[in-house]
Amino acid sequence: MDAKKTRELDAREAMAKVRASLPIFQWKKSILDTVRNSRVVIVVGETGSGKTTQIPQYIFESKMTAPTKRIAVTQPRRVAAITVAQRVAEEMGSVIGTGPVGYCVRFDDTTTPNTKLKFMTDGMLVREALLSPSLDAYSVIVLDEAHERSLQTDILFGVVKRALAVRKDLRVVVMSATLDVGLFESFFKESAPAVLRIPGRMHPVEIFYTAKALPDYLDAVLVTTLQIHLDNPDNNGSVLVFLTGQDDIETMEGLLTDYGTRLPATAAKLLVCPIFSAMPREAQMLAFEPAPRGVRKVILATNIAETSITINGVRFVVDAGLVKQRSFVGHMEHLQVESISQAQAWQRSGRAGREAPGVCYRLFPEEKFEELEPRAVPEIKRVSLEVVVLQLKVMGIDDIIGFDFIERPNTNNLLKALEKLYALGAFNTDGSLTPRGRTMASLPVDPMCAVMLLKALELGCAADALSVVAMLSVESIFYSPREQKEKAASSRAQFVSVDGDQIMLLNVFNAYNQTASKQRGKWCRDHFINHRAMQRVEKVREQLTGYLSKVAETDAVVTASALPDTVPVRKAIVAGFFLNAAMRTKSALMSKASFQTMCNAVKEDVKVHPSSVLFMRNPPPRYVVFNELVFTSKHYIRNLVPIEKDWLVEAAPQFFKKVDQMHQ
């Protein structure tokens, strides 16, 4: 046997040993027997039990699925869908894209006719259900991370329940990391679900609280992390820090890297590894690699690291007790930092005790923990529901309010979603779907962006609108290293536009696109632009162009640009986002611009976000349309374009009849 074959055999044997060492391995027969004998199986397995990577493989290896059908495994997050697929492919000794394992997330599908194990985001399976409500391509559907109760997973519960009613050959496995499965059991009671509880491998975790509430949580995280590092020279375990999002992670990465250069000569080095969904995949993988000898790894993560992904080697957890999430107020969704639930706090602390005894530092007092909600509010009860309502209508479910939700959303929110979709032209007055509504659902973007793209076809600026939507769909286009903030700003000054943030993004994309392929990496470095993010924008734009071409009359309208005239693309933005209109308030003097939202029942006072090109604009525009509302210490609007009030009347006369009477 040649050396290469020997190495492959050794690697396979080593992988088989690793798989056999997982707590779930001794349950393999029991799991397979249960899946064969029950149409719905609920598996409760603590994080680290191995359920996410092993159960799909057990089902695949058992050959219980029909030869022509696949196994679907859903995850609420794209990072988890991709990393789990890669791990499973590695364990099976195959390669993504050619072997039996593939993944499918929005704008990135690696599946082929050979794919039998398909890892995907819950939203992608919902999209498949629009065309095939009984999910005929699959023998087994595994809904992982069900305890997270993401919006699309909740919709999938309803979809698979309907599919179970018409397909006797379908099997469903629901996997949850929390013991609270009564809700799942009662929802699937017609299918007599079996419940399996798989113990994890948990070591004791010591928990410390602060004596009092801390005013600056980032400062507390910095001090605690450095203290852990210096106080535990003999324990090389990694530190996992839970932060709220990309901005805080990047700030903390800068601070820790900076302080890391000034540690005592005797201290080990620090390797800071951020992980958040907008990061390029290759950069995320660093967090999973073992730390080099004599180096301590500090992983900075969002709540994705609570349960969705497992990072080995963690002995210390630093938990700020906060999470950034979308919430719905009036008809508007906004991003807000909120306290986590007790269940989330226990998930986070458990990450320190997977492989050995660990320690968790909660950066809040113990009495604050007692006041936290026992569990997080599911997304379906706190986010806007237009996407869901449109999806259900396309599946032929007309009675949205009577749909069998696993947990009923607020009826008022459902009615608001119906109203908003009606205003966007998706429904007739009787609530039935219009051809435009069906077209909106066929585009893999939210309904507001879909309307913007369709309007752009009419206005002869589809190429411009496609670039804007693609740029908005990818986070972290720009990076500004702390020590070079001014240089970064001046290098991008040529793209700044008086016509707003979306037009600046359009200018950036066009300049990038006009640069020779080989020069693009350097061009991005020169302008402090994330090259990988731009490559993703290209990919997203290409796919969106394909979708839009299917609904356009000719290919020529899809490639039409109106530049240098920005009025058409701004009008297209208004057509989709008119509900996010804001008017400058009378009290706004000079650069202290304050705006008021125009379509809320309660008018919100909002300020322009400091990252906007319209921040400190003098004089500020009278009317704007914005993309996002962000609640921090103030209420900010982000990604905005200046508009004319007549465009609002044009786009949505039923909403803005009175706009002409508004005092100047």
Secondary structure, DSSP 8 states (H G I E B T S, - for coil): --HHHHHHHHHHHHHHHHHHTSGGGGGHHHHHHHHHH-SEEEEEE-TTSSHHHHHHHHHHHTT-S-TT-EEEEEESSHHHHHHHHHHHHHHTT--TTTSSEEEEETTEE---TT--EEEEEHHHHHHHHHH-TT-TTEEEEEE-SGGG--HHHHHHHHHHHHHHHH-TT-EEEEEESSS--HHHHHHTGGG--EEEEE------EEEEE-SS--S-HHHHHHHHHHHHHHH-TT---EEEEE-SSHHHHHHHHHHHHHHHTTS-TTS-EEEEEEE-TTS-HHHHHGGGS---TTEEEEEEE-THHHHTS--TTEEEEEE--EEEEEEEETTEEEEEEEE--HHHHHHHHHGGGSSS-EEEEESS-HHHHHHS-SS---GGGTS--HHHHHHHHHTT---STTS--SS---HHHHHHHHHHHHHTTSB-TTS-B-HHHHHHHHSSS-HHHHHHHHHHHHHT-HHHHHHHHHHHTSS--B---GGGHHHHHHHTGGG--TT-HHHHHHHHHHHHHTS-GGGHHHHHHHTTB-HHHHHHHHHHHHHHHHHHHHHSS-HHHHT---TT--HHHHHHHHHHHGGGEEEE-TT--TTS-EEEESSSSS--EEEE-TTSTTTT-SS--SEEEEEEEEESSSEEEEEEEEE-HHHHHHH-HHHHGGGGGS--
